[in-house]
Amino acid sequence: MLDTRPADPSKFIQGRTGPWEVILGLEVHAQVASKSKLFSGAAVGFGAGPNEQVSLVDAAMPGMLPVLNRYCVEQAVKTGLGLRAQINRRSRFDRKNYFYPDLPQGYQISQFEFPIVGEGVVEVERDDGATFEVRIERLHLEQDAGKLIHDLSPSESYVDLNRAGTALMEIVSKPDMRSSEEAAAYVKMLRTILIYLGTCDGDLEKGNLRADVNVSVRRPGEGLGTRCEIKNVNSFRFIQEAIEHEARRQIEILEDGGRILQETRLYDPNKRETRSMRSKEEAHDYRYFPDPDLLPLELEQAWIDEIKASLPELPDDKRRRFMGDYGLSAYDAGVLIADQAKADYFEAAAKGRDAKLVANWVTNELSARLTAGDLEINESPVPATYVAELVDLLGEGVISSKIAKEVFEHVWNGEGSPRAVVEKRGLKQVTDTGAIEKAIDEIIAANPGQVAAVKEKPQAVGWFVGQVMKATGGKANPAAVNEILKSKLGI
Ligand code: MN
């Protein structure tokens, strides 16, 4: 596979005998957000009782025929467009033959030679705000298998076919990632795109987004090494850990003069190691052939265009717009766009205001409280209009930024809008120069030593500012305090 990315020595892993480059490609299985399965009308839902969502098609009863779910196809097309990928107007379903006890058909209906979506590209953001591209090789539609349950009985295994036949999009990347951080960042970005599009819920815990990671290592400048595939990694942390352990394992084998066997491995998060699951099959082992029960899939361009017109603004476009229109840093824009609802919240509050200040409140104070309370942005007790009002109060000079934090706390606790809290609690900034002068006169009179010191060293005025703030309960307007202090102290 073509490898176009220049080597980046900062990502090399140091081995005993020198540096190594890690090459990563991902196959992500994303469950299509849909009410029913890919080829049957059975419901798709989380939390149903065992085998409650199984049609005769899913159970592969004799004579049952698959009927393609148009909505699942639409979701795949939408995803392909979101990945800025080629939509193939003609694709085909194939049978991938293998035996698995939770796969009653004895084969999986998938797409092999002619996938519905071809090459695309995802722009991924690093933690520092810089971006890199991951090329997409393909996206195809396929069925999920059921689930075997081994731990309910000491002597028997059970099968739950609820998941059998659920539509999956397998999204295959090119080997464009060079570190475990990049791989995790790619999956995060992919997840964000899918959630924006509404084509997958992206819930890793429920298993509706699972990653298979292809890992190989090579000495810088050499050709691609033999890869191992780590199956079904289901958290960002495990993706990173699994890659790091697998890369180390391969480096050690190669440095000891051994060679890597192409195989499928599993990551064990408890032992923090990958272990061999099976030697990797080649495509020909599956005896793929066109599914005779399904016609080739042909899409009309007009329908694709219609779907394209319905796409929401994509995360990378939104990030660029936030940076351009609102002057946000790449980092702040990245934090906001990572959550579509948070981005909407920000925009609702930022209209016609100091957007950077609004972004600060949303990404810092508000986000910290949401995280601590395990709340989503749409569960926030503080609506966007209140953040807007708080920023207005700051802009009008009614409160200082220090008091704003206090106001926010009361607003968070349900005491009402920021204006109401300021009013009720008497938190208005004192701009009445008479009151400020009085406080300053008292402090000057009581501290002759400090007065002498500040005349020598004018920077020491900070001490006086602190005292005035203390005396006024933090409500004195800082600009007014500074001005009056300077004139009274003659500095
Ligand atoms: Mn697959």
Residues whose N, C-alpha, C, O or C-beta is under 5 A from the ligand:
A	BS01	MN	E170
